[in-house]
């Protein structure tokens, strides 16, 4: 059974004034004399693909905040976590014990548990490719053209697990000319960030390549006072390569690959008081927010890589075909000391691994009478791992298993003008998803985790989900910079399994109003 969350304004459409200030207000008036001389200062035109087609931000009836490369630099946005302070209704941060595992909420809808039995509520996209698991998904801003944050359910065009919204990273496009950029940033705690990119034609304009490299390092904000090791330090290497083929004016083939390696230490945590029933010495909280007394190893090792092939083909006047084929995988080895104390009260080592293969076909049309996108999507992925639990140094257990997911969807959305300033948009998506789980949870005699003494969970199961995600909006373009719209949109988050116990999770959907 699905859970439905309905707005208390279910009897009325709430119209909201469309504005995305961080993205739109980049160019301030140069001088007061401009106003005195009669010159008009206009807002920068920002192109977004929130509706899977290129449009200016000012004419998109979606709650979207977009950041251009210039805005990201001016706001000193280094990774996705820095967007937290810039976007309304967005909460995003690194998950416990990690520097690059993302926890994201939009309008209070998301997912805090990174375990593989449940899916996130906010979708993360890299150049139209959905990143299914949170490990490694706290993306850094490297060779990025813009970032778009879509608030509210995006089920019609973006599909499953966008019940809260979506965060889209759009990398820089290939250029026909040779060019390169290098930036070096230094800061406190021995910060040294080096980012470089190179764009180069290969013989002619028909083949163009681009390579981006980055090294991001920083000493820890704190230290483990038992071992003198740094905590919350940063050590990330990133590489991305893109190769574009342009056999004709109507066809392009873009091949892309990316790689990330995060060797930063674990993050520290501060206890609020000395009381802990399991800590007989009642160790006082440390005075520094980032320091710790953890008795675990200072390891947070995350690797992620992916490859994609994108084909764009101008079929006829106004019609475009797009194919996106992608493969991604990641693995993580991290140590999490929940009590932050040298005693083994709640110590966890977590191993995660996942891989995914996806295919999307889109047909886009833009004409005088209407514009829209139609398509199909297929996803096949596997996620799993093992969590080693040590409680009070007397109870030792593992949480182990895998989840296989396969889904397909068909979708369409069209915008139809009623007048020169008034338009209506309607869309629908059908999703069919199946999941299969294999779980083996065991207790062991000691922290070597070799000989099991009990098996609380040993099961396999499967479940299917089907969903319809509609969308209807009405928008009124008052002027070039002002849009008023009403929107009803449904999102879908697929169900899953509680890997820690033999329990299935029901799917969820949301139908709010903008």
N, C-alpha and C positions, 0 to 999 in steps of 0.2 A: 504494500500500500504506500502511496506517495503522501508526503506531508506537504500541505499547502499553506503558505504564509500570505495573507491578504491584508492590504492596507486598510486602515479604518476609513479612508476616503473612497471606499469602493463605490460610492454613488456619484462621484464627481471626478472629472479629470482636472488635475492640478497643473496649471500652466506655470512655467518658470522662465525667468529671463535667462537666456543662454549667454554665459560668459565664462571664459577660461583665462583669468587674469595673468597667471604666470607665463602663459604662452603668448598672449596677445599684446601685453604691455611692455615690449622690449625696447622699442625706440621712443625715448622721451623727446620732447621738444628741445632742439639744440639751444635756442636762445629765446628769451622773452620777446626779443625784437621781432621774431617771426610772427607772433600774434599781432603786434603793433603794425607790422607792414602788410597785414592782410593775408599772410600765407596760412595754409591749412595743413595741420599735421594729421596724417592718416595712420591707421593701424597697419602693422605688417601683415601681409597675406601669408598664412601658413597652410600648407597643403597637408592633409591627413588622409588616412585610409580606414577610418573608423567603420565605414560601411562597405569595406572591401572594394572601393573604387576611389580614385583621387578626387577630392573636393577641398574647398577652402574651409578652414575651421569655422568661419563665421556663418556658414550655411548648412552645418550638420546638426540635425535635431537629436543629438545624443549628449548626455552629460559627460563630456570628454575634456580633459586637460592635456594639452600638448606642449612639449618642450623642444624647441629647436636646439641645434648644436650650440648656438650663441647663448641661449637661455641656460642651458646646462652648465656652460663654462662660467657665466656670470653668477649663478647660484652655487657654484662649487659642488655640483652633484657628481660624486665619484662612483657611486653604485646605487642600486635600487633602493637601499635603505635610506638614502638621503632624500628620496622623494616623499618620505613620511611627513616632513615639515612643510611641503610645498603644495600638496594636493588635499583638498577637503575630503573628509570621510575615508581617508586612506591611512591604514596602519600597516607598516611593513618593517620587518627586522630579521636579523639572523636568529635561527632557531637555537635552542639550548645546546651548548657545547660545540658550536660551529661558527664559522665565519661566512659560509657561502650557501648554507641551507636556508631557504626563504620561508618565512611565515608571513602571510599577507591576509589582510582583511580590508574589504571595501564595504562601507555602510554596515559595519559590524558583522559581515558575513565572510567566513573564511574557514581555515582549518589549522589548528595549532599542533596536532600530532603528525609528525613526519613518517610514522610507520606505514608500511606498504599496504595495509589492509583497507585504508580509507583514502579518498581523493581530496585534493584541495578544492576550495570554493572560489578561488580567484585564478583565472587562467593566465599563464605567462607565455608570451610568444616572441620568437626571434625570427624576423623576416617571414611571417606567415606560417612558421612551424611551431606547433604546440609542444611545450615542454611539460611532460606529464607529471614528473616527480619533482619534489622541492629541492632535492639534493643538488647542489651546484647551481641552482636557479636564481640566486641573489646576484644577478648579472652586474658586472662593472661597466662603466661607460667608456668604451674603447671603440674609436672609429664609428661613432653613432651619428646618424643624421638627425634623428629625433626619437623621442619617447612619447607614447600616447597612453594615457590612463583613462579607460572607459569605466564609468561608474554605473552600477545597476546591472541587472541580468542582461546578458548578451547571448542568450541561447539560440536565437534565430540564425545569426551569421557565424557565431563562434562555437556553438555547440556545447557539449557537456562540460561541467565543472567551471562554468563562468556565471554561477548563480549570484556572486557578489560583484563581478566585473572582470575586466581583463587589463593586463599591462603588456604593451607592445613595444619591443625594441626594433627599430628600423635602422639597419646599417647603411653606410654611405654607398651611393650608387657608383657604378663604374663610369669613368670619364674617358673620352677619346684621346685626351692629351696626357703627356707625362706630367707627374706631379708628386710631391712628397711633403709630409709634415712630420715634425718631431717636437714633442713637448717633454720637458723635464720639470718635475715639481719636487721641492724639498720642504721639509717642515720639521716640527718638533718630534721627539722620539725617533730621531734618525730616519724620518720618512724620506724615501727616494722612489718616485714614480716616473718611469720612463715609458713613453708611448710613441710609436713611430708607425707610419703607414706609407706605402709606395704604390702609386697607380701608374701603369705602364702599358702602352700599346705593343702588340707583338706583330711587328711587320706591317700591319695595316689597321684601319679602323674596324675591320671585321673580327679581330680577336683582341681582347683587352684583359689585363690581369690586375689584381690588387692584393697586396699583402699587408697585414697589420700585426704588429708584435707589441707586447706590453710586459713590463716587469714592475710589480707593485710590492713594495716592502716597507716595513715599519717595525720598530721595536715595540714591545708590549707596553700597554698602558699601566700594567701592574706586574706583579711577580708572585710566584709561589714561594712563600717565605720558608717552606721546608726545604725546597730544592734549589732555590735561587733561579729557577727557570722563568723566562718571561711568559706572561699570559696575555691574551688578547693581542698578540702580535700578528703581523700580516706578511705573508710570503706567497704571492700569487704570480703565476706565469700564464700568459694568454697568447694564442696565435690564431689567426684567421686568414684564409686564402680564398680568393674568388677569381673565377675565370669565366669571361663572357664571350659568347660566339654570336655574331650578327650576320648570318648568311644573306639576309635581305632586309629591306626597310620594314617588312611585316613580321619578321620572326627573330626572336632572341632566345638563347639558351644560356642560363646562368648556373654554373656549378660552384658550390661553396662548401668549405669545410672549416670547422673551428675546434679548438682544443683548449682545455683549461686544467691547470694543476694548482691546487691549493694546499700548501704545507704549513699554514699558519697554526699557531698554538690554540688551545682551547680558550674560551672566554671565562673570565672570572665572574663570581657572583657574591653578593653581600648579604649575609644573614642580618636580620633586623634585631634579634635579641639573642641572649645567651641560652635561653631555655631550649633544650632538645632532650626528650626523654631517653634517647639512645646515647647521648653524650653525658656520661656520668660526671665528667670534670667541668661541665658547663662552660666550655671555652667561650671567652668573650668575643663578640664580633670585631673584626679588624676595622681600623679607622679609615682605610683606603677602600674606595668602592671597587677597585679592580683586583686587589690583592686576594690571595686565597691560601689556604692551608691544605689543599687537596692532597690525598695520598695516592692519586692515580697518575698514570703517565700523561705527559703533556703532548698528546697526539691528536691532530685533526687533519686527516689526509683525505682530500676529495679530488677526484678526477672526473672530467666530463668531456665528451667530444661528440661531434655530429657532422653529418654531411647532407647536402640537399641538392636537388636539381630542379630548376624552375624554368618552364617554357612559357613564353608569351607569343601569341600568334594573332595578328590582326586578320580575322576571317573575312570581314566585309566592312562596309561603311558603318561605323558605330559599334560593331561587334568584335569582342576580344575573347580569346580562349586562353586560359591559364592552367597549367599543371604544376603542382608542387609535390615532389617525391622526397621524403626525408627519412633518415635513420639517425637515432640518437642513443647514447648509452652513458651511464655514470656509475661510479662506485665510491663508497665512503667508508672510512675506518675512523671512528671517533670515540673518545673517552669522555664520559659525563659523570661528574661527581656531584650528585644532587645536594649533598649535605655540606660540601666544601671543606670537610674536616679530614684530618689524617686517618681517623678510624674508618673502617669500612662499614658505613651505615647504609648508604644507598648508592652503590657504585655500579656503573653500567658501562660496558663496552658494546658499541653498536656497529654492525657491519651491514651496509646497504648495497644493493646492486640492482640495476634496472636496464632494460633496453626497449626500444620502441621503433616501429616502422609505420609510416603513415603515407597516405596518398590522398590528394585533393584535386578535384577538377572544378573549374569555375568558368562560367560563361557570363561575360559582362556586356551590357549594352548601355549606351548613352546617346539619346536622340532628343529631338525637340519636344516630343509628346510624352516620353517617359524614359526612365533610367532604372537599371536594376542589375541584380546578380542572381544566378542560379547555379547549383552545383551538387556535387556528391563528395562524401568524405569517408575514408576507411582508416581504421587504426587497429594495430595489433601490438600489444606490449606485455612484458613480463617484469614484475618487480618482486623483490624478496630480500632475504638476508637472515642474519642471526644476531640476537641481542643477548649478551651474557650479563646476568644479574647477580650481584652479591649484596645481600641484605644482612647487616649486622655481623658479617663474617661467619654466619652459621647456616644461612639458607642460600643455596646456590642453584640457579635455574637458567634455562635458555628459552627464549622465544624465537621460534624458527619456522620459516615457511615461505611460500611463493604464491603470488596471485597472477593469473593469466587473464588478460582482458582483450576482447575483440569487439569492435563496434563499427557500425556504418550508419551513415546519415545522408538524407537528401534535404536540400534547403532551397529557398527562393525568397527574394525580397524585391519589391518594385516601388518606385516613387512616381506619382502621377500628379502633374500640376493641375490645379483647379482654376487658377488665375495666374496673373503675372507674379503675385506675391504669396499665394496660398497653395500648399501642396499636401497630399496625403501619401503616407507610406504604409504598406502592409507586407507582412512576411510570415513564413511558417517553416519550421524545421521538424523533421521526423528522425528520431534516433532509436536505434535498436542495439543494445549492448548485452554481452554475456561475459560473466566472470566465473573463473574456476579457482579454487583455493586448495592448498595442501599445507596443513599445519602439523607441526610436531613440537610440543612444549614439554620439557623434561626438568626434573630436579636431579641434582648431583650431590655426591658426598663431600666434595671440596671444590676449591676454586680452580682446579685443573680441568674440570668439565670433561672428564673422560668416561667414568662409569656411572650411568644413570641409575637412580634408586627409585624413581617414580615417574609416571607419565600422565600429567593432568589433562593434556589435550593431544589427541592424535586423530585427525579427521581430514576428509576431503569433502568438498561441497561445490555446488555451482548454482548460479542464479542468473536470471535474465531480467532486463529492464527495457521498457519501451516508453517513449515520451514524445509529446507534441509541444513545441515551443513557439507560440505565436507572438506577433508584434504588430502594433498599430500605432501610428503617430500622425498628428496634424501640426503643420508648422506654418508660421506667418512671418515673412521676411519684411520687417518694418523699414529697414534701410540696409545699406551695405554692411553695417557693423552690428546690427541688432536683429536677433531672431527670437521669436516667441513660439514655444511648441508645447504640445501635450503628448505624452507617450505612455503606452501600456506595453510592457515587455515581460516575457516569462523566461526564467532561467532554469536549468536542470543540473543537478548534481547526482551522479550515479551512486547507487548504494555500494556496499562492500562488506567487509568482514572484520570483526574484532579479533585480531590475530592472537591477542592475549587470552581469549576464551572462545568457546564454540558458540559464537553469536553472530548472526547476520545483521548488517546495518541496512535500514531502509533508505531508498533514494529520497531526495528532497527537491522541491521546486519553489520558486518565488514569483509572485505576480504583483509587483509594486507599480506605483505611478510616478511619473515625473511631470 
